[in-house]
């Protein structure tokens, strides 16, 4: 038997028996972890209130063997709140749907339990903090998170140089299969011709240029979101269930 301690974001919960839950977390040191939290569904359980989606928590696990992720699920025996991001998210529909899509994305990009994913973890913490504080429009925060998640997992799209031959941009065409913008010579079937403003927006979101992103017109925001969704769908091989509920300006 071994004790482990880590901090993480609660991605989702599932009912187990009459009073327990299975908690799925993205942790700093151990990647995605599923653990059993006993008695958290009882009315008087303060422990359970800390283990809700969007919560940033410091958790102690009790596992069989020398590894946290191994035979059977570990027990979540203690938790302390680091930041309750849910309080600033769940009361607003736009923030809630964007946040739910962020949690689902983080889980999809960390399918191997117990495998550290520090960059994805830090992205999620930063994204939820920004969302809870209302620093930018929720759909912009979500698109920035999706683009950066793709980038840290090896799927960074190109928004300037041709994704196939590398010729310097700007380039007119965009192909999800090719990896971003492409030149006329490298254009492939299925390429689209987005507006320069939409491409500029996505580049700004990827690099953190929020002044440019916040000033973008709603029609270009919607166009950019469509490209992000298509690009994410291509690389995940199936879409996000929660993305269909996200409000677009």
N, C-alpha and C positions, 0 to 999 in steps of 0.2 A: 504494500500500500504506500502511496506517495502523495504529498501535498504539493500543489502548484499554485502560484499566484500570478495574475496577469491583469491588464486593463483592456477593456474592449467595448465595442458598441453592440447593443442587442439588436439583431436583425429581425428576428421573429420568434414567436412562441407557439407551442402546441400543447393542447390539453393531454394529460396522462393520468389515467385513473380518476379518482374522485377529487383529489386535492393537489395533485402535482402538475408540473409542466416540464416539457422539454424546451430548453432555451438555446437558441442558435446565436452565437456571438462571433464577431470578427475581432480577434485579439491582436495585440501588438506583437507578441512573441511567438504565438502558436498558430497564427492564421485563423481559419474558421474552425470553431469548436462547438459541438453540441453537448449539452450537459443536462442532467436531471436536477430540478429544483423542487425539493419536497415540501409540501404543505403551503405553497405560495398562493394557492387559490382560496385559502380560507379567509374569511372576512377580516379577521384580526391580524393577518400577516403583513407586517411592515416590510418584510424581506421581499415579498412579491411585488410591491409597488415600485421597487428599485429596478426590477427586471422586466421592464416594458420596452417595446420597440422605441428606438431613438435614444435610449438612455446610454450614457457613457459611464461605465462602472469599473471599479476595482474589485476583482472577483477572486475568491479562493476556491480551488477545485480539490477534490479527493478522488484519486484514481487508483485502479488496480494496476500493479506492475510499475515499471520505471518510466513509462511514457504517458503523457496526458491523453493522447488519442491512441487507443489500442483496442483491447477486447472489452466490449461493453461500453456504455456511456459513463463518464465520470459524474460525480455528484458536485453540484454547486452548493458549497456549505456556508459561504459568507459573501456579502457584497456591500460595497460602500459607493455611494453616488459621487462621481467626479463632476458631471454636468448633466442636468435634466433637460436635454434639448427638446424633448417631447412637449414640454409646457409651452414653448414658443412655436410649435409646429401644428399640433393636433387641433387647435381651435380655429385654424384658417384652412379652408379647403384647398387653395392653390398651393400653400406650403406643404400641407399634408400629402397631397398626391405627388408632388415633386419629391418629397422626402421618401415616400414609399417606393418610388421608382429608383431612388438612389440606394436604398437598402437592398432591393432586389438585384440591382446591378452588381453591387459589392458581393453578394452571395454567389451570383453566377460566375464572376471572375475568380472566385476562390473555391472551386469545386473539390479540390483535394484537401480534405480535413487534416489539420495538423501541420500544414505546410506554410511557413511564415510568408506573409504578404504585407510587409511593412509599409511600402509606398501606397498600396490600396487602402490600408488602415488609416494612414495619415490623411489621405485624400478625403476619406469618408468623415473623419473627425472634423476637418476644416470645412467641408461642405455643409455638414449639419449645423455647425456653429454659425456659419454665414446665413444659412436659411433661417435658423431660429431667431437671429438678430434682425432679420428683415433688411439686410444691407443692400440687396439688389432684388430685382423681380425674380420670383421663384423659378419660372421657366428658364431664365438665363442662367441661374445657379445650377439647375439640373443639366442643361446642355454643356456648361463648362465642366461639370463633374463627369459627364459621359465621355466627353472628348479626352479629358485627362486620364480617365480610367483606361480608355483604349490605348492611350500613349504609353502608360506605365506597364501595360501588358503586351507591348510590342506591336501595336496596330496604329501607331500615330499617323493620321492622314496628312497629306501635303496640301497646303493651301496657296503655295507660290510656285515653286519649281515643279516641273513635270514629274509625276510619281514613277514614270517608266524610264525616261531617258535622262532626266535631270536638267533639262534645258531651263534656264532662268525664266521666271514668270514676269508679269502675270500671264496665266494660261486660262483659256476660256472654258474648257470642257471639264466635267467632273464625273468620275467613275468610281463607284464603291468597290468594284472588283479590282480596279487597278491601284487603289490606295489613295485616291484624292484627285487633284486637278491633273489634267494631261494636256499636252500640246496637240495641235491639229494632226501631226504625223502619227502620234501614238493613240489617237482617238479610237475607242473600241465600241462595238455595238452596245447600246444601252446607256451611253454617256448622255448627260444632260448639260444644258448651258445655263447655269444659275447666274443671278445678277452679281456684279462686282461687290455690291454692298453686302449681300449674304455671305459671300466668301470672306470679305473683310471682317464681318462679325464673328464668324467661326474662328478665324485666325486670332482675333482679339480674345475670345473666350479661352482658347487653348493657351495663350501666352499670359493671360491675366491683365489685359488692357481693358479695365472696366469702364474707363471714361468713354472709349469708343463703343463698347457694348451697350452701355446704358443709354447712349444717344441714338441708337439704331431705331429706325422706323418699324412699327409693328409688322408690316407686310414682309419686310426683309427678315425679321425675327422668325416669322412663321415659315418662310422659305428655308432659312438656315436650320430650323428644328426638323424639318422634313428630311434634309440631307443627313443630319446627325442620326435620326431614327433609322434611316435606310442603311447607313454605314454600320451602326451598331448591330442591326438585325443580321446583316451579312456575316459579321465576324462571330456573333454568338450562335449563328445558324438557326435561331428562332427568336421571335420578338419578346419583349418584356410584357407580361400581363398588365402590369400597373401603368404602363406608358399611355394606354388608350384613355385613361381618366385624367391625364394632366391637362390643365387649362393652358391655352395659348392666347397671347394677347392679339 
